[in-house]
Amino acid sequence: MSIFFKGLNELRGLAALAVVFHHIELYKHRENIGSLFNGYGYSFIEGLGKNGVYLFFVLSGFLITYLLLTELNLKGDIDAFKFYVRRVLRIWPLYYLITVLSFFVFPFIVTHFGLSEGSRYHTLASSLHEDFGWRLFLFLMFLPNLALILFKAVPGAAQSWSVGVEEQFYILWPQLLKRFKNKVLMLLIGVIVVKFLLYYAAIFGGRSIPQLKIVASFLQSFNIELMAMGGIGAYFLIHGRLERVYARLPRFANTFFVLTALLMLWFSMHYLLLSFFFLMLILLNINDKHAFFRGRFFTFVGDISYGVYMYHPLVMFFVFTGVQHFFGNENLVLFNGLLYVLIFGFTILVSYMSFRYFESFFLRQKEKFIVVASGKKVMP
């Protein structure tokens, strides 16, 4: 059996580009260059990056849960070993490549050639020797979110915190679904409730036990509740609970959810509530009747979105360095035009080359471990 949802790649592409846009403006803000962070656009830009990652989490929870529940229904069990191997082949090669580049290659180039001296990236790269072993160990153990809590950011790899969160989710999810296969919905709701209970207990306990503040920070970054929210959508879809909803839902419903989600990007709102609207967007966009966001460009970017997310900080630094060196930043129109064209252009180019000539080699090996294949259109 093969599974393919039209519309998911477009949302992945949108989420990846939102994160890149956020980081460009954040870089300019930190370097005291005219940025949308300065002024009325602050809340929008600040939320754009986080919300792009949250959308990734909901998407991941939806698709992984759907695939695992399908396997459970077909086989009566989940082959956790094959699941882990598939995730390793998809996630580890690029993750470890970025780790090597960020810990060894990038700091050498930046410090040896004195690139962008005085910039935040240069400062962080120059100080990477501080707690180097511990930081590298945590990255190798797929705990970059913990490394980001305990130590300074690793330039070029700080974005890996969310990949670490996803990997931690992957370790737990097949085991939980196997053990609660007859109470899946209860499990999904329970994960959300337990996560918040543990988080607020750690915050409360941190008032008297300082170490619990670190636990609270880790739990805050470990957004398993967003994956569970995506899983709830997968559960209702796979059990045929959405057919009547799709049939009765008016076509303008997608416009309502899109506009509401866009407004939430501007105004402050609890991320779990936002994740509910993201789930609605996913469930609408995979249905041909209610699809609102389809297109070849975003499909293409969605295919290479993992690379876009992982490579863009390194591309961004070198583009910033080159544009400032050759053109300066006095003319903000020229400066921003070059930045956006070159950063997006080179990020997409590098990600495409990586996907075709590096990641695809490992993806081909996944075929040996597939139980429920992806590739055939499935219409809810």
C-alpha positions as CSV (number, residue, x, y, z in Angstrom):
1,M,0.0,0.0,0.0
2,S,1.3,3.4,-0.9
3,I,0.3,6.7,0.7
4,F,0.7,10.2,-0.6
5,F,-1.2,13.3,0.5
6,K,-1.4,16.2,-2.0
7,G,-0.9,19.5,-0.3
8,L,1.6,18.5,2.5
9,N,4.7,19.4,0.5
10,E,3.3,22.8,-0.2
11,L,2.8,23.4,3.5
12,R,6.3,22.1,4.2
13,G,7.7,24.5,1.7
14,L,5.8,27.4,3.1
15,A,7.0,26.6,6.7
16,A,10.7,26.4,5.5
17,L,10.6,29.7,3.7
18,A,8.9,31.4,6.7
19,V,11.8,30.3,8.9
20,V,14.4,31.6,6.4
21,F,12.6,34.9,6.2
22,H,12.5,35.2,10.0
23,H,16.2,34.4,10.3
24,I,17.2,37.0,7.7
25,E,15.4,39.7,9.6
26,L,16.8,38.4,12.9
27,Y,20.3,38.5,11.5
28,K,19.9,42.1,10.4
29,H,18.4,43.0,13.8
30,R,21.3,41.5,15.7
31,E,23.8,43.3,13.5
32,N,22.0,46.7,13.9
33,I,21.0,46.8,10.2
34,G,17.5,48.1,9.3
35,S,15.2,45.2,10.1
36,L,11.5,44.5,10.2
37,F,12.1,43.6,13.8
38,N,12.4,47.3,14.5
39,G,8.9,48.6,14.6
40,Y,5.4,47.4,14.1
41,G,6.6,44.2,12.3
42,Y,8.3,42.8,15.4
43,S,5.5,40.6,16.6
44,F,4.9,39.2,13.1
45,I,8.5,38.5,12.3
46,E,9.1,37.1,15.8
47,G,6.2,34.7,15.5
48,L,6.9,33.8,11.9
49,G,10.0,31.7,12.6
50,K,8.5,29.9,15.6
51,N,5.2,29.3,13.9
52,G,7.0,27.8,10.9
53,V,8.7,25.3,13.1
54,Y,5.4,24.6,14.9
55,L,3.8,23.9,11.5
56,F,6.6,21.4,10.8
57,F,5.9,19.7,14.1
58,V,2.1,19.3,13.5
59,L,2.8,18.1,9.9
60,S,5.3,15.5,11.2
61,G,2.9,14.3,13.9
62,F,0.1,14.0,11.4
63,L,2.0,12.1,8.7
64,I,4.0,9.8,11.1
65,T,0.9,8.9,13.1
66,Y,-1.1,8.2,9.9
67,L,1.6,5.9,8.5
68,L,2.1,4.0,11.8
69,L,-1.7,3.6,12.4
70,T,-2.0,2.4,8.8
71,E,0.7,-0.2,9.5
72,L,-1.0,-1.1,12.7
73,N,-4.3,-1.7,11.0
74,L,-2.8,-3.7,8.1
75,K,-0.3,-5.8,10.1
76,G,-1.7,-5.8,13.6
77,D,1.7,-4.4,14.8
78,I,4.3,-1.8,14.2
79,D,7.8,-2.8,13.0
80,A,9.7,-0.3,15.2
81,F,13.1,-1.4,13.9
82,K,12.2,-0.7,10.3
83,F,10.6,2.6,11.4
84,Y,13.8,3.6,13.2
85,V,16.0,2.7,10.2
86,R,13.8,4.7,7.8
87,R,14.1,7.8,10.1
88,V,17.9,7.3,10.5
89,L,18.3,7.2,6.7
90,R,16.2,10.3,6.3
91,I,17.4,12.4,9.2
92,W,20.9,11.4,10.2
93,P,23.1,12.0,7.1
94,L,22.2,15.7,6.6
95,Y,22.0,16.3,10.4
96,Y,25.5,15.0,11.0
97,L,26.9,16.7,7.9
98,I,25.7,20.1,9.3
99,T,27.1,19.2,12.7
100,V,30.5,18.5,11.2
101,L,30.4,21.6,9.1
102,S,29.3,23.8,12.0
103,F,31.7,22.4,14.6
104,F,34.9,22.0,12.4
105,V,34.7,23.5,9.0
106,F,32.7,26.7,9.5
107,P,34.7,28.0,12.6
108,F,38.0,27.4,10.8
109,I,36.9,29.4,7.7
110,V,35.4,32.2,9.8
111,T,38.3,32.6,12.2
112,H,41.2,31.8,9.7
113,F,40.0,34.4,7.2
114,G,38.5,36.8,9.7
115,L,35.1,36.9,8.1
116,S,32.6,39.5,9.5
117,E,34.7,40.3,12.5
118,G,32.6,41.7,15.3
119,S,29.4,40.0,14.1
120,R,27.5,37.6,16.3
121,Y,28.3,34.7,14.1
122,H,32.0,35.5,14.2
123,T,32.0,35.8,18.0
124,L,30.1,32.5,18.4
125,A,32.4,30.7,16.0
126,S,35.5,32.1,17.8
127,S,34.2,30.9,21.2
128,L,33.2,27.4,20.1
129,H,36.2,26.0,21.9
130,E,34.4,26.8,25.2
131,D,32.7,23.6,26.4
132,F,33.4,22.2,22.9
133,G,33.4,18.5,24.0
134,W,30.1,18.7,25.9
135,R,28.4,20.6,23.1
136,L,29.6,18.2,20.4
137,F,28.5,15.2,22.6
138,L,25.0,16.6,23.0
139,F,24.7,17.2,19.2
140,L,26.0,13.7,18.5
141,M,23.3,12.3,20.9
142,F,20.6,14.2,19.1
143,L,20.1,16.6,22.1
144,P,20.8,19.9,20.3
145,N,17.8,21.5,22.1
146,L,19.5,20.7,25.5
147,A,22.8,22.1,24.2
148,L,21.1,25.3,23.2
149,I,19.8,25.6,26.8
150,L,23.1,24.8,28.6
151,F,25.6,26.5,26.3
152,K,25.9,29.2,23.6
153,A,24.5,28.7,20.2
154,V,26.6,26.8,17.6
155,P,26.6,29.0,14.5
156,G,25.3,27.1,11.5
157,A,23.7,24.4,13.6
158,A,21.5,26.2,16.1
159,Q,18.4,25.5,14.0
160,S,19.1,21.7,14.6
161,W,17.3,22.0,18.0
162,S,14.0,21.2,16.2
163,V,15.5,18.2,14.4
164,G,16.6,16.9,17.8
165,V,13.0,17.3,19.1
166,E,11.7,15.4,16.1
167,E,14.2,12.6,16.6
168,Q,13.2,12.3,20.3
169,F,9.6,12.1,19.2
170,Y,10.4,9.4,16.7
171,I,12.1,7.3,19.4
172,L,9.0,7.4,21.6
173,W,6.1,7.3,19.1
174,P,6.0,3.8,17.7
175,Q,6.5,2.3,21.2
176,L,3.6,4.4,22.6
177,L,1.3,3.5,19.7
178,K,2.1,-0.2,20.0
179,R,1.3,-0.2,23.7
180,F,-1.9,1.9,23.4
181,K,-3.1,0.6,20.1
182,N,-6.6,0.1,21.4
183,K,-6.7,3.5,23.1
184,V,-5.0,5.7,20.5
185,L,-7.2,8.8,21.0
186,M,-6.8,8.6,24.8
187,L,-3.0,8.4,24.3
188,L,-2.9,11.4,22.0
189,I,-4.9,13.5,24.4
190,G,-3.0,12.1,27.4
191,V,0.3,13.1,25.8
192,I,-0.8,16.7,25.6
193,V,-2.1,16.8,29.1
194,V,0.9,15.0,30.7
195,K,3.3,17.3,28.8
196,F,1.7,20.4,30.3
197,L,1.5,18.9,33.8
198,L,5.2,18.0,33.7
199,Y,6.1,21.4,32.3
200,Y,4.3,23.4,34.9
201,A,5.4,21.1,37.7
202,A,9.0,21.7,36.6
203,I,8.4,25.5,36.5
204,F,6.9,25.4,40.0
205,G,9.6,23.1,41.4
206,G,12.3,25.3,39.8
207,R,11.5,28.0,42.4
208,S,13.2,25.9,45.1
209,I,15.3,23.4,43.0
210,P,17.4,25.3,40.4
211,Q,18.0,22.2,38.3
212,L,14.3,21.9,37.5
213,K,14.6,25.2,35.6
214,I,16.7,23.3,33.0
215,V,14.1,20.5,33.0
216,A,11.4,23.1,32.4
217,S,13.4,24.7,29.5
218,F,13.9,21.3,27.9
219,L,10.2,20.4,28.2
220,Q,9.3,23.8,26.7
221,S,11.4,22.9,23.6
222,F,10.2,19.3,23.5
223,N,7.0,20.1,21.6
224,I,5.6,16.5,21.6
225,E,2.1,18.0,22.2
226,L,2.2,19.6,18.8
227,M,3.0,16.2,17.2
228,A,0.1,14.7,19.2
229,M,-2.2,17.4,17.9
230,G,-1.2,16.3,14.3
231,G,-1.7,12.7,15.4
232,I,-5.3,13.5,16.5
233,G,-6.0,14.6,12.9
234,A,-4.5,11.4,11.6
235,Y,-6.6,9.3,14.0
236,F,-9.9,10.9,12.9
237,L,-8.9,10.7,9.2
238,I,-7.8,7.1,9.3
239,H,-11.0,6.0,11.2
240,G,-13.2,7.7,8.6
241,R,-14.5,10.3,11.0
242,L,-14.0,13.2,8.6
243,E,-16.0,12.2,5.5
244,R,-19.2,13.9,6.8
245,V,-17.2,17.0,7.8
246,Y,-15.7,17.3,4.4
247,A,-19.0,16.8,2.7
248,R,-20.9,19.4,4.8
249,L,-18.1,21.9,5.2
250,P,-18.7,25.0,2.9
251,R,-16.0,25.9,0.5
252,F,-15.4,29.3,2.3
253,A,-14.3,27.4,5.4
254,N,-10.8,27.2,4.1
255,T,-10.7,30.9,3.6
256,F,-11.8,31.4,7.2
257,F,-9.1,29.1,8.6
258,V,-6.4,30.6,6.3
259,L,-7.2,34.2,7.3
260,T,-7.5,33.2,11.0
261,A,-4.1,31.5,10.9
262,L,-2.5,34.5,9.2
263,L,-4.0,36.8,11.8
264,M,-2.5,34.6,14.5
265,L,0.9,35.1,13.0
266,W,0.5,38.8,13.8
267,F,-1.1,38.6,17.2
268,S,0.2,36.8,20.2
269,M,-1.7,33.6,20.9
270,H,-1.0,30.3,22.7
271,Y,0.9,28.0,20.4
272,L,-1.3,25.0,21.1
273,L,-4.4,26.9,19.9
274,L,-2.4,27.9,16.9
275,S,-1.5,24.2,16.3
276,F,-5.2,23.4,16.1
277,F,-5.6,25.9,13.3
278,F,-2.5,24.4,11.6
279,L,-4.1,21.0,11.8
280,M,-7.3,22.4,10.2
281,L,-5.2,23.8,7.4
282,I,-3.5,20.4,6.9
283,L,-6.8,18.5,6.8
284,L,-8.3,21.0,4.4
285,N,-5.3,21.3,2.1
286,I,-5.1,17.5,1.6
287,N,-8.7,17.4,0.4
288,D,-9.2,18.4,-3.3
289,K,-12.5,20.1,-2.6
290,H,-11.1,22.4,0.1
291,A,-7.5,22.7,-1.0
292,F,-6.3,26.3,-0.9
293,F,-2.6,26.1,-1.3
294,R,-1.2,24.1,-4.2
295,G,1.6,24.9,-6.6
296,R,4.7,23.5,-8.3
297,F,7.1,25.9,-6.7
298,F,6.0,25.2,-3.1
299,T,5.8,21.5,-4.0
300,F,9.4,21.6,-5.1
301,V,10.5,23.6,-2.0
302,G,8.6,21.1,0.1
303,D,10.6,18.2,-1.4
304,I,13.9,19.8,-0.4
305,S,12.5,21.6,2.8
306,Y,14.8,19.6,5.1
307,G,17.8,20.9,3.3
308,V,16.4,24.5,3.1
309,Y,15.9,24.4,6.9
310,M,19.4,23.0,7.6
311,Y,21.6,24.8,5.1
312,H,20.1,28.3,5.2
313,P,22.0,29.7,8.3
314,L,25.4,28.9,6.7
315,V,24.3,30.3,3.3
316,M,23.0,33.4,5.1
317,F,26.2,34.1,6.8
318,F,28.3,33.9,3.7
319,V,25.8,36.0,1.7
320,F,25.7,38.7,4.4
321,T,29.5,38.7,4.5
322,G,29.8,39.0,0.7
323,V,27.1,41.6,0.2
324,Q,28.4,43.8,3.0
325,H,32.0,43.6,1.8
326,F,31.3,44.4,-1.9
327,F,28.2,46.6,-1.6
328,G,27.9,47.8,2.0
329,N,24.6,48.4,3.6
330,E,24.1,52.2,3.1
331,N,21.6,51.6,0.3
332,L,19.1,49.5,2.1
333,V,17.0,48.8,-1.0
334,L,20.0,47.4,-2.9
335,F,21.3,45.6,0.2
336,N,18.0,43.9,1.0
337,G,17.3,43.1,-2.6
338,L,20.6,41.3,-2.9
339,L,20.3,39.6,0.4
340,Y,16.9,38.1,-0.3
341,V,17.6,37.0,-3.9
342,L,21.0,35.5,-3.0
343,I,20.0,33.8,0.3
344,F,16.9,32.3,-1.1
345,G,18.5,31.4,-4.4
346,F,21.6,29.8,-3.0
347,T,19.7,28.0,-0.2
348,I,17.4,26.4,-2.7
349,L,20.3,25.6,-5.1
350,V,22.4,24.0,-2.3
351,S,19.4,22.1,-0.9
352,Y,18.5,20.8,-4.3
353,M,22.0,19.6,-5.0
354,S,22.2,18.0,-1.6
355,F,18.9,16.3,-2.1
356,R,19.8,15.0,-5.5
357,Y,23.4,14.0,-5.0
358,F,23.7,13.3,-1.2
359,E,20.4,12.7,0.6
360,S,18.8,10.6,-2.3
361,F,21.5,7.9,-1.9
362,F,20.3,7.3,1.6
363,L,16.6,7.7,0.7
364,R,17.0,4.9,-1.8
365,Q,18.1,2.6,0.9
366,K,14.8,3.2,2.8
367,E,13.0,1.0,0.2
368,K,14.4,-2.1,1.9
369,F,12.7,-1.1,5.2
370,I,9.3,0.2,3.9
371,V,6.2,-1.3,5.3
372,V,3.7,1.3,4.2
373,A,5.1,3.2,1.2
374,S,4.7,6.8,0.3
375,G,4.1,7.8,-3.3
376,K,0.5,7.1,-4.3
377,K,-2.2,9.7,-4.0
378,V,-4.7,9.1,-1.1
379,M,-7.7,11.2,-1.1
380,P,-9.6,11.6,2.2
